[in-house]
Amino acid sequence: MIDKAQLCEKIRKIYPDIGECGIDVKVEYDDQQKAWVVDLKKGGHELKTFLEDNDAEKCLDGKQCVSLGIEIAQLKANVERMKETDGRS
């Protein structure tokens, strides 16, 4: 069984933007989905993505989690877009 603390720490190592950009990450196993839920938050923005056990194991082996990288990029883009919108008000 994958340890959620190890998975969370590995995600932080693979994607250093998480800490530097103030993005919070939370990892939990969802028994219904039979997958790991990675919850990314920054300010009022939140995105969740699922990692299958196989993908989670790849992360722990030091390989990138492609779907997670896409979600992190999306969250950062959403936050930047909101900053631009707020600046025009």
C-alpha positions as CSV (number, residue, x, y, z in Angstrom):
1,M,0.0,0.0,0.0
2,I,1.2,3.5,-0.9
3,D,1.8,5.8,2.1
4,K,0.0,9.1,1.6
5,A,2.7,11.1,3.4
6,Q,5.4,9.7,1.1
7,L,3.3,10.4,-2.0
8,C,2.6,13.9,-0.9
9,E,6.3,14.6,-0.2
10,K,7.3,13.1,-3.5
11,I,4.8,15.3,-5.4
12,R,6.3,18.3,-3.7
13,K,9.8,17.2,-4.7
14,I,8.8,16.6,-8.3
15,Y,6.9,19.8,-8.6
16,P,8.8,22.5,-6.5
17,D,6.4,25.1,-7.8
18,I,3.8,23.8,-5.4
19,G,5.6,25.3,-2.4
20,E,7.2,28.3,-4.1
21,C,4.0,29.5,-5.6
22,G,2.0,29.0,-2.4
23,I,0.0,26.1,-3.7
24,D,-1.2,23.8,-1.0
25,V,-1.4,20.1,-1.8
26,K,-3.4,17.4,0.0
27,V,-3.4,13.7,-0.8
28,E,-6.1,11.2,0.2
29,Y,-7.1,7.8,-1.1
30,D,-10.7,7.6,-2.4
31,D,-12.1,4.0,-1.9
32,Q,-15.0,4.6,-4.3
33,Q,-12.8,5.8,-7.1
34,K,-10.0,3.4,-6.1
35,A,-7.5,6.2,-6.8
36,W,-5.5,8.8,-5.0
37,V,-7.1,12.3,-4.9
38,V,-4.6,15.1,-5.2
39,D,-6.3,18.4,-4.1
40,L,-4.5,21.6,-5.1
41,K,-5.4,24.9,-3.6
42,K,-4.2,28.4,-3.9
43,G,-6.3,31.3,-2.5
44,G,-9.9,30.7,-3.5
45,H,-8.9,28.4,-6.3
46,E,-9.0,24.6,-6.1
47,L,-8.4,21.7,-8.5
48,K,-8.6,18.0,-7.8
49,T,-7.1,15.3,-9.9
50,F,-7.0,11.6,-9.5
51,L,-3.9,9.4,-9.6
52,E,-4.4,5.7,-10.2
53,D,-2.3,3.4,-8.1
54,N,0.0,2.8,-11.0
55,D,0.5,6.5,-11.6
56,A,1.1,7.1,-7.8
57,E,3.7,4.3,-7.8
58,K,5.5,6.0,-10.8
59,C,5.5,9.3,-8.8
60,L,7.1,7.5,-5.9
61,D,9.7,5.9,-8.2
62,G,10.8,9.5,-9.2
63,K,9.0,9.7,-12.5
64,Q,6.7,12.6,-13.2
65,C,3.0,12.4,-12.8
66,V,1.9,13.8,-16.1
67,S,-1.8,14.4,-15.2
68,L,-0.7,16.1,-12.0
69,G,1.7,18.4,-13.8
70,I,-1.2,19.5,-16.1
71,E,-3.4,20.3,-13.2
72,I,-0.7,22.3,-11.4
73,A,-0.2,24.3,-14.6
74,Q,-4.0,24.8,-14.9
75,L,-4.3,26.0,-11.4
76,K,-1.4,28.5,-11.8
77,A,-3.0,29.8,-15.0
78,N,-6.3,30.2,-13.3
79,V,-4.8,32.2,-10.5
80,E,-2.8,34.4,-12.9
81,R,-6.0,35.0,-15.0
82,M,-7.9,36.0,-11.8
83,K,-5.1,38.5,-10.8
84,E,-5.4,40.1,-14.2
85,T,-9.2,40.4,-14.0
86,D,-9.0,41.8,-10.5
87,G,-6.4,44.3,-11.6
88,R,-8.8,45.7,-14.3
89,S,-11.7,46.3,-11.8
